[in-house]
Amino acid sequence: MFEGSVIKLESLTKLYGSHRGVTDLNLDVRFGEVFGYLGPNGAGKTTTIRLLFDLIRPTKGRAEVLGLDSHSDSREIRRRTGYLPGDLTLYENLTGSELIRHFSALRKGISPIILKHLTDRFECNLSQPIRSLSHGNKQKLGLVQAFMHEPELVVLDEPTSGLDPLVQNEFYLLLDESKSQGKTVFLSSHILPEVERVCDRVGVIRDGKLVALEEITALKQRAVHRLEIRFAHSISPDLFEMLDGVQSLSVEGPVLRCNVIGTLDSLIKTAAQFEVVDIISQEPNLEEIFLDFYSEGHVNVA
């Protein structure tokens, strides 16, 4: 199994005429990690993935996958990787079972035990024509074809789109198992809780440029929590104003509202001195994190 930089981008650029795709991407994805590739829709995530598989050609720069050139060695790269595209399109007239048999024939040497394990754990509907399946059921078939040949690298573009919570959890367990087996996962997403759950490191792309590359713990520390705390009685803001990480504090009678960067420990301990009726926390989305922390002056590409 390949153990170098599983994905290596060097000044990778794709321009569509005068329009930007991605610009000067430099990135190394390590062997055996789950790497999250984050950004709002239109940031350049899917363009990057298409360049990896030679589905489109770069304007300049180059990409290596498993030590192989993404263009000249594209066939070997596809043999050794699994891929779930964000715009998944399947053969609508086939049943799920026929589709899986078709992909198995293309891949050759697929273990029937592993295949049955995957279709069972995702509770795939194999008997109905694919055109009659929901988006979530089609997505499950897409996951099966991405993992069924036990690839060294799995590239997943918005993999949990349409999946119900139970299936999402099964998918997360599969990622944990893949990592324990030494596989590498490159996962594109714009869902922060998902990224926090499964990833070791993250790269953040905005407007086609890589603006941050860091451990997942660092991303969590940058997150802004929006809190509303309701007390049994009116309180003074004085005790809360100087707490670490507390911003935009406002108090109206018994209701305190604020933003907190990083840990909530000091705020919760201070609030516990009073009778607390309710706490409402709003998790930040990635767009908010970009606006708050990845503006110019906060770029962190290590």
VENGI-V398633 format. One record per pair of residues at least 24 apart in sequence whose ideal C-beta (glycine too) atoms are under 8 Angstrom apart, sorted by the first residue. I is the first residue (numbers start at 1). J is the second residue. Records with the same first field share a line. If there is no record, write none. Layout:
I->J ; J
//
This chain:
1->152 ; 182
2->31 ; 66 ; 67 ; 80 ; 152
3->31 ; 32
4->31 ; 67
5->29 ; 30 ; 31 ; 64 ; 67
6->30 ; 31 ; 65 ; 66 ; 152 ; 153 ; 184 ; 186
7->35 ; 52 ; 63 ; 64 ; 65 ; 153 ; 184 ; 186
8->63 ; 64
9->48 ; 61 ; 62 ; 63 ; 64
10->61 ; 62 ; 63 ; 64
11->60 ; 61 ; 62
12->48 ; 51 ; 58 ; 60 ; 61 ; 62 ; 63
13->58 ; 59 ; 60 ; 61
14->47 ; 51 ; 56 ; 58 ; 59
15->59
20->44 ; 207 ; 208
21->47 ; 59 ; 208
22->47 ; 48 ; 51 ; 205 ; 208 ; 209
23->208 ; 209
24->61 ; 209
25->61 ; 205 ; 209 ; 210
26->210 ; 301
27->203 ; 210 ; 213
29->184 ; 186
30->184 ; 201
31->182 ; 184
32->179 ; 182 ; 183 ; 184
33->179 ; 184 ; 185 ; 200 ; 201
34->175 ; 179 ; 184 ; 185 ; 187 ; 198 ; 199 ; 200
35->184 ; 185 ; 186 ; 187 ; 199 ; 200 ; 201 ; 202 ; 203
36->187 ; 188 ; 189 ; 195 ; 198 ; 199 ; 201 ; 202 ; 203 ; 216
37->186 ; 187 ; 188 ; 189 ; 202 ; 203 ; 205
38->188 ; 189 ; 190 ; 195 ; 202 ; 203 ; 204 ; 205 ; 286
39->190 ; 204 ; 205 ; 206 ; 286 ; 290
40->190 ; 206 ; 286 ; 287 ; 290
41->190
43->205 ; 206 ; 207 ; 208
44->205 ; 207 ; 208 ; 209
45->86 ; 157 ; 188 ; 205
46->85 ; 86 ; 87 ; 157 ; 188
47->208
48->188 ; 205
49->83 ; 85 ; 86 ; 155 ; 157 ; 186 ; 188
52->77 ; 155 ; 186
53->77 ; 78 ; 81 ; 83 ; 155
65->153
66->152 ; 153
80->151 ; 152 ; 153
81->151 ; 152 ; 153 ; 154 ; 155
82->145 ; 146 ; 147 ; 148 ; 149 ; 151 ; 153 ; 154 ; 155
83->146 ; 154 ; 155 ; 156
84->142 ; 143 ; 145 ; 146 ; 154 ; 155 ; 156 ; 157 ; 159
85->142 ; 157
86->157 ; 158 ; 161 ; 188
88->138 ; 139 ; 142
90->130 ; 138 ; 141 ; 142
91->130
92->129 ; 130 ; 131
93->129 ; 130 ; 131
94->129 ; 130
95->126 ; 127 ; 128 ; 129 ; 130
96->124 ; 125 ; 126 ; 127 ; 128 ; 130 ; 133 ; 137 ; 141
97->126 ; 127
99->130 ; 141 ; 145
100->126 ; 141 ; 144 ; 145 ; 148
103->145 ; 148
104->148
107->148 ; 149
109->149
110->148 ; 149
111->150
114->148 ; 150
115->144 ; 148
118->143 ; 144 ; 147 ; 148
119->144
121->170 ; 174
122->167 ; 170 ; 171
123->167
134->162
135->161 ; 162
136->162 ; 163 ; 164 ; 167
138->162
139->163
140->167
143->171 ; 174
147->174 ; 178
150->183
151->183
152->183 ; 184
153->183 ; 184 ; 185 ; 186
154->178 ; 183 ; 184 ; 185 ; 186
155->185 ; 186
156->185 ; 186 ; 187 ; 188
157->188
158->188 ; 189 ; 190
159->187 ; 189
160->189 ; 191 ; 194
168->194
172->197 ; 198
190->285 ; 286
191->286
192->223 ; 283 ; 284 ; 285 ; 286 ; 289
193->283
195->219
196->220
204->290 ; 294
206->290 ; 294
210->301
211->294 ; 299 ; 300 ; 301
212->294 ; 299 ; 300 ; 301
213->300 ; 301 ; 302
214->300 ; 302
219->289
220->262
221->261 ; 262 ; 263
222->261 ; 262 ; 289 ; 292 ; 293
223->261 ; 262 ; 283 ; 284 ; 289
224->259 ; 260 ; 261 ; 284 ; 288 ; 289 ; 292
225->259 ; 260 ; 261 ; 264 ; 281 ; 282 ; 283 ; 284
226->257 ; 258 ; 259 ; 281 ; 282 ; 284
227->256 ; 257 ; 258 ; 259 ; 260 ; 264 ; 267 ; 279 ; 280 ; 281 ; 282
228->255 ; 256 ; 257 ; 279 ; 280
229->255 ; 256 ; 257 ; 271 ; 276 ; 278 ; 279 ; 280
230->254 ; 255 ; 256 ; 276 ; 277 ; 278 ; 279 ; 280
231->255 ; 256 ; 271 ; 274 ; 275 ; 276 ; 277
232->274 ; 275 ; 276 ; 277
233->274 ; 275
235->274
239->270 ; 273
240->267 ; 270 ; 271
243->267 ; 270
//
